[in-house]
């Protein structure tokens, strides 16, 4: 016991588990176990069954690391104070609410505290609370993706959808069709990330203003524009010039209309941006000497997309080499 107490004076990351090497009798010593879990909450795993059912010991463990609740006995998981301590611990665990008793997952105050720490805890709340606007609003304000766990009726709330999307535009994926067809909601989403256009209604994918905003934020949003807008020359050029997170005019050209992929100015602009677009250019442009030469000079890997007649032309090969 003295050796273990000495070991407990060292940080847990130096010696690792102490109780894991202790005898059964020492694992049943409340003083020793309390000292161990205050040092590393996960030491609760090695405590005796009686101590894993002891609220004082478990509370000490979860205050240090909320994940320790998974090692607690069933009776303690129904203890309101212990579960609150786990939620508010220095190292909260996202599954705390999942580990709590069914009664506590129906407790609105407990659930509100949990979703304030991690909105996705809403997944483990009772069905009634997942339909509660106050609880859901708190959850999506912390993590917009919690919208996927909300009750059907609450997901139709415009205010809740806006709160979720303002926190994380990807929450739009979990919104009902009526919300995805709301111009104001879509505008807020695409200003945050252009690719939110992927979740828009067909009507708004054909809305020039919305799609322009999306492509200005991220050119890759061009992929999700309606067929008619993917034939819009100005929009295509804007998307190619966009400074999105993975800027690539080639990706834009891939989804452009056949007419735009045969548009010399559009393809030359893509080449100027050095994003290897020749694979998506029309056959005629890949056989165009000036276009092909510009593409290969921007990067030699473009040579494989040049028309075979030019690839076999020694004079053409000599021009860029």
Secondary structure, 3 states (H helix, E strand, C coil): CHHHHHHCCCCHHHHCCCHHHCCHHHHCCHHHHHHHHHHCHHHHHHCCHHHHCCHHHHHHHHHHCHHHHHHCCHHHHCCHHHHHHHHCCCCCCCCHHHHCCCCHHHCHHHHHHHHHHCHHHHHHCCCCHHHCHHHHHHHHHHCHHHHHHCCHHHHCCHHHHHHHHHHCHHHHHHCCHHHHCCHHHHHHHHHHCHHHHHHCCHHHHCCHHHHHHHHHHCHHHHHHCCCCHHHCHHHHHHHHHCCCCCCCHHHHHHHCCHHHHCCHHHHHHHHHCCCCCHHHCCHHHHCCHHHHHHHHHHCHHHHHHCCHHHHCCHHHHHHHC
